[in-house]
Amino acid sequence: MRSDSRSARIQVLVAEQAALRGARVGVVDVCTAAVAALPVGGAGLSAMSRTSTSHPLCSTDAISEQLEELQLTLGEGPCVDAFAHGSAVLTTDLLTGALQDRWSVFADAALGAGARAVFALPLQIGAISPGVLDLYANVPTMLSAEELADAMAFADLATLLLLDARIDATGATAGGPVPDRDFEDLGGYRAEIDQATGMLTAQLGVGIDEAFVRLRAYAYMQGRRLAEVAADVVARRLRFSPDSKPDQADEET
């Protein structure tokens, strides 16, 4: 299946979940749609950062909620490894001896919670990684190539949604509604956000993670969309200074 066709199908599935909630599309809809479409029992998503505290954003059931909390509390597990290495971690059976050694505490705790297989998919655009999507099954499970491709498409859409808004645990946007937008709009600016973040690393003299946090903080505090601020940075209409406050930047002429 072509990637654009797959993406369009995943977008429809997620939009259907949002319609059932009677709300705008949020990351919680990605989680519920993934559970409905894939051979998994639940899904959870955590916002993660190397420069600030990571925290769970949403989960579809009690087991997925426990898995998110366990990994972030213990500092080990598929989610932690996926974020650290920027690649999917596909755990088909937590009873595997090597995995018991690799995650000596998490593996037993996850099994006790009711999970047997865990699939962790990093949310990533270029050098920016705002979190991880976790899927679990209560029996040993292996995703087919098509199922894995779908799972990655769900993660990709979650990335775009997470980058464009401050999402709370219910999937609603914190601080007010998101401006009207469609999925095509979401997909069109990923490279621009990545480029703007790279430019900020030079302007601020910081790493990529801190530069992205600064870009997003400015957008939020100014009540603007992240995409709009990124476009201004790339077009050199906006420049950030190491000495300015998070809600301040210099407008260039």
SULMOWO-V530570 format. One record per helix or strand of 3 or more residues. SS is the DSSP state (hx for helix, st for strand). FROM is the first residue (numbers start at 1). LEN is the number of residues. If there is no record, write none. Layout:
BEGIN
ss: <SS SS>
from: <FROM FROM>
len: <LEN LEN>
END
This chain:
BEGIN
ss: <hx hx st st hx hx st hx hx st st hx hx hx hx hx>
from: <3 27 42 55 62 78 89 97 106 117 128 145 183 190 208 226>
len: <19 11 6 5 13 8 3 6 8 9 10 20 5 15 14 9>
END
